Amino acid sequence: MPTTCEPSTGDRIAVVVGSTRPGRICPGIAAWIRDVAQQGSPLRHELLDLADVGLPLLDEPLMAALQRYEHQHTRRWSATVSSYDGFVFVFPQYNWGYPAVLKNALDFLYHEWRAKPAAVASYGTRGGNKGIAQLRTVLQGLHMRPLQQHLELVITETDIDDNWQLKDIDTTLRPYRDQIRAVDKQIREALNAL
Ligand SMILES: Cc1cc2nc3c(=O)[nH]c(=O)nc-3n(C[C@H](O)[C@H](O)[C@H](O)COP(=O)(O)O)c2cc1C
């Protein structure tokens, strides 16, 4: 697994860890994507783990578009999202959709997402294209700019050990290196087009 990141001073891209359940494999996958995307890129790719963000289920009385936030956790989340120029959402397909924790995190805000490039990377036994389709619709509703390039990472039972952890993440994800590089390139192009 690549462990080093090129130093860079460019725009900040959040690689969002979109599963928060105990025993999840998402942090390792997101870190692997982050490291490959970072290699040679002028962008700064940073992990943004929704487990660390720790939002409750949406508890704001007014809709996010009004930006009259009652809770400190919402203001903190607003500042975090505002500080990024683009996003790579990494998530497992859950029952043909994407995780509720990710939808909840998106719904807390509105303007903060607007016009920002958004890449999606799902994983599942068939890659997770149904979750991707649903998330892309929501990202369009938020007026983000979903990239054409997306990642569908196929993870089958042969990749997984008895504790449902990836046996060898490099072997499983290596075939997607070029696609990850293409995602980074498209994010840069989208940012340049702003
Ligand atoms: C609630 C739930 C629903 C799932 N639904 C699907 C599915 O629709 N398609 C699929 O390929 N895998 C599905 N799986 C298997 C997940 O791909 C696998 O558990 C994966 O490790 C989940 O990611 P995580 O460990 O980062 O949470 C599901 C798992 C869970 C927990």
The ligand as a Gaussian input file, in Angstrom:
#p B3LYP/6-31G(d) Opt

LIG

0 1
 C      -26.381000      -3.043000       5.737000
 C      -25.529000      -3.713000       4.692000
 C      -26.005000      -3.863000       3.410000
 C      -25.198000      -4.407000       2.403000
 N      -25.657000      -4.430000       1.113000
 C      -24.813000      -4.808000       0.105000
 C      -25.185000      -4.653000      -1.259000
 O      -26.247000      -4.200000      -1.602000
 N      -24.298000      -5.030000      -2.211000
 C      -23.043000      -5.523000      -1.884000
 O      -22.252000      -5.825000      -2.776000
 N      -22.674000      -5.672000      -0.592000
 C      -23.514000      -5.318000       0.415000
 N      -23.130000      -5.436000       1.721000
 C      -21.808000      -5.992000       2.019000
 C      -20.782000      -4.861000       2.103000
 O      -20.253000      -4.587000       0.828000
 C      -19.634000      -5.226000       3.043000
 O      -20.181000      -5.572000       4.309000
 C      -18.657000      -4.107000       3.229000
 O      -17.620000      -4.518000       4.090000
 C      -19.337000      -2.867000       3.823000
 O      -18.440000      -1.789000       3.930000
 P      -17.913000      -1.299000       5.361000
 O      -17.255000      -2.522000       5.997000
 O      -16.914000      -0.231000       5.075000
 O      -19.115000      -0.826000       6.129000
 C      -23.920000      -4.898000       2.728000
 C      -23.461000      -4.777000       4.044000
 C      -24.238000      -4.193000       5.011000
 C      -23.676000      -4.026000       6.419000

